[in-house]
Amino acid sequence: MKRKKMMAAVLAALMTCSAFTPAVAVKADDDVVKLKIWVFGEGSTEECEKVSEALSEITREKIGAEVEIYQTIDTEKLNLAMTSGEKLDLVCAHNLDRSGLVSSGMLLPLDDLYTEYAPDAAAMVKEEDTKALYFDDQMYFLPSNGDKARASGVMMRKDILDELGINADDIKGMDDFHDVLVKVKENYPDLYPLVPSWGGGGMQKTFHIDDIYNGLVVLENGFDPSDTTITSQYETQEWKDFCNYMYQWNQEGLLMPDAATSTDNSPMSTVGFADYENLIPGKEADFSKGNGHEFVSAQFVEPLKDTERNKGIWCIPAGCEYPEKAMELWNLLYSDKEVATMAAYGIEGVNYEWVEEGSVVKIPDGVKDTYTTYEWAWPNLNILPVFEGKDPAVRQELEEFNDSAARATSLGFVLDTSTIMNEITACNNVKQKYETPLQWGALDPEEAIPEFIEELEAAGLRTIHEEAQRQLDEYLAKQK
């Protein structure tokens, strides 16, 4: 969709949603506006209100705006709010369909707003990290500073490894990992050797692919600049090999029996020895803190910086009444440590307290954590203090990790799905039938993978690939 069409769509959305006020309206400079922030998190309504009031005392002075923070991990709820015209000013659109939001005119283009009203953040952001924020040459999302690259492998209980005399550094791949799982099964019958990362067979990917769109559109080797041919994850040899491993391991009793259907979102905290994880600096400390044991990792896939980790999740809805103020608020959240810390961790002395002033915090003794959000969900993870138990140096380590990672061939490319959504929907229905059971060894890959591919093709996979290839070729040509 070209710029004129996109702006027409934005105007149409504003006209049809009665709850929306035209985004060109601006308050007088001496008036204070109210801005509503939706962020990915699980804070209670009561605590969000208290933090919002405290934060507003700062933002009122800095930018003439008060804030109302709302936290949710309910994607459906946020999507409904976006589509129904609820008043929203600054949104963390984690897990939402970014292309769909843009093509339906739900978001404001941000180029001019970003340049004029977020100068502090813009001065901190590398040009490379803005590439994936654009649709049809317009910026619709804002850069996030956090884990902009990913390595992958497995996370394992350290106490079990120690008792077995195993060094995690010696586990280099699936064959080594299999031998460890066998020993765990033999010696710890009350543990499942390998469990999902979350309910419903949740699994972090441990492949060398460059995943451009949800497994349906990938480059088989994201580390190879000469690989520009679109395929699906399910046709790559690496994924087929993985499914064969998991089928064998399931026969050997190494997997949690109901892994594909379990509703347990944290089996690693109770019945699990190991799971598949994305790996970044500080992950072991975070994982240990969240699961009640000490964990160590083994890396199978080296770090890769790709579009998925750089796509940006913050945006300004088309119905925002004061987009200039919303952008000023985002600029504070990205660049102002005081504002960022309160937004992410709450009120000092109530929701958190300093262990080392300016660098390390903890939840006060005897206090139930009813506010703290997911720190990665805020615009700039790297200006936030760390929680007790993690070395503050991890922030610098993460920057170095991002800088040293290999760059995916398609870095910055965002697939426009507007013309292929029917095929994507049909293919996603096929995926629900096959993907999770195959990845958890419940189906024989020799029989099921050919059936899977055949049904994907019938659902329109090749149409998706033709359009994706056309768009990728066009994007890569512009990069030369």
Beta strands, then each sheet from edge to edge (+ up, - down):
strand 1: 33-40
strand 2: 65-72
strand 3: 90-92
strand 4: 134-135
strand 5: 138-139
strand 6: 150-157
strand 7: 192-194
strand 8: 210-213
strand 9: 217-219
strand 10: 230-231
strand 11: 272-279
strand 12: 295-305
strand 13: 314-315
strand 14: 353-356
strand 15: 360-362
strand 16: 386-387
strand 17: 406-407
sheet 1: 2+ 1+ 3+ 13-
sheet 2: 4+ 5-
sheet 3: 7+ 11+ 6- 12+ 17+
sheet 4: 8+ 9- 10+
sheet 5: 14+ 15- 16-
end
